[in-house]
Amino acid sequence: MIETLKPIIQAQPFFAGFSEAMTDLIVGCAENVKYAKGAHLMHEGQPANDFFLIRAGSVLISVHGAQYGKIHVQTLYAGEIVGWSWLVPPYRARFDAVALEDTRTLRFDGQCLRNKCEQDPAMGYELLKRVSATLAQRLESSRLQLMDVYGRNAAH
């Protein structure tokens, strides 16, 4: 019996509404990966070859500041995606991502996904819209955090 990740991918809200053909393309780039507590999914500045969808557990997103050291940006949970740098040249991770507990993910190979997006522009556009919507939401969340920390001056 051959097991496939297709039903798992189809059950994820991030991929809801993808056509059967689009899902089949994505499945070819996916693998099920477990990370132990403290394991890195990605390192800031390193090649960004992966995109993750958290199935269970949580992941801490952080960046390094010259004066402040590690700065915790956000914690992500089941159903959320990790990583967008695989989509934007020069394909370098813009942050660290560390499992805060034992975490299960779907790991997608970024090069494979980029190739599939070239083969099927409709799928590529749909994937880009979904990643962009996530980025926009996280940018807004960061803006609100800055306003909370720095007050009215952060809005100007």
Secondary structure, 3 states (H helix, E strand, C coil): CCCCCHHHHHCCHHHCCCCHHHHHHHHCCEEEEEECCCCEEECCCCECCEEEEEEECEEEEEEEECCCEEEEEEEEECCCEECCHHHCCCCECCCEEEECCCEEEEEEEHHHHHHHHHHCHHHHHHHHHHHHHHHHHHHHHHHHHHHHHHHHHHHC
